[in-house]
């Protein structure tokens, strides 16, 4: 690949970020709840709020990207 500054790479990075966030979050939750024996409620409410927000942001970015691609693919106006 000559350059990573293209649309396909951007799309792949957005998908990869969400997958990486899900994987990281699930491993952290498993460690805190299953290994350390902490209650789910306490972990969810007090320990992983930053990770939850990061995962939500990654999901939102992927959702917006997919919606934008759908709109772009259905656009018939030549000026757009």
C-alpha positions in Angstrom: 0.0 0.0 0.0 1.5 3.3 -1.0 -0.4 5.4 1.5 -2.7 4.8 4.4 -4.5 8.0 3.8 -7.5 6.5 1.9 -11.1 5.7 2.6 -10.7 1.9 2.9 -8.0 2.3 5.6 -10.2 4.7 7.6 -13.1 2.2 7.5 -10.9 -0.7 8.5 -9.5 1.4 11.4 -12.9 2.3 12.7 -14.0 -1.4 12.6 -10.7 -2.5 14.3 -11.1 0.1 17.0 -14.5 -1.2 18.0 -13.4 -4.8 18.0 -10.3 -3.9 20.1 -12.4 -1.9 22.6 -14.8 -4.9 23.0 -12.0 -7.3 23.5 -10.2 -5.1 26.0 -13.4 -4.4 27.9 -14.5 -8.0 28.1 -11.0 -9.1 29.4 -11.1 -6.3 32.0 -14.6 -7.2 33.2 -13.7 -10.9 33.3 -10.6 -10.2 35.4 -12.3 -7.9 37.8 -15.4 -10.0 38.3 -14.2 -13.6 37.8 -10.6 -13.4 39.0 -10.7 -10.7 41.6 -14.2 -11.7 42.8 -15.6 -8.1 42.8 -19.4 -7.7 42.5 -20.6 -6.9 39.0 -22.5 -3.8 40.1 -19.5 -2.2 41.8 -17.3 -2.9 38.9 -19.8 -1.5 36.4 -20.7 1.6 38.4 -17.3 2.5 40.0 -14.4 1.0 38.1 -15.0 0.9 34.3 -16.8 4.1 33.4 -14.0 5.4 31.2 -13.9 2.1 29.4 -17.6 2.1 28.9 -17.5 5.6 27.4 -14.7 4.7 25.1 -16.5 1.6 23.9 -19.7 3.7 23.4 -17.7 6.2 21.4 -16.2 3.5 19.2 -19.7 2.1 18.6 -21.1 5.5 17.8 -18.3 6.3 15.3 -18.9 2.9 13.5 -22.6 3.5 13.4 -22.3 7.0 11.9 -19.7 5.7 9.4 -22.0 2.9 8.3 -25.0 5.2 8.0 -23.0 7.7 6.0 -21.8 5.0 3.7 -25.4 3.9 3.1 -26.5 7.4 2.4 -23.5 7.9 0.1 -24.2 4.7 -1.8 -27.9 5.6 -2.3 -27.1 9.2 -3.4 -27.9 9.9 -7.1 -27.2 13.6 -7.2 -24.0 14.2 -9.2 -23.1 17.3 -7.2 -22.9 15.4 -4.0 
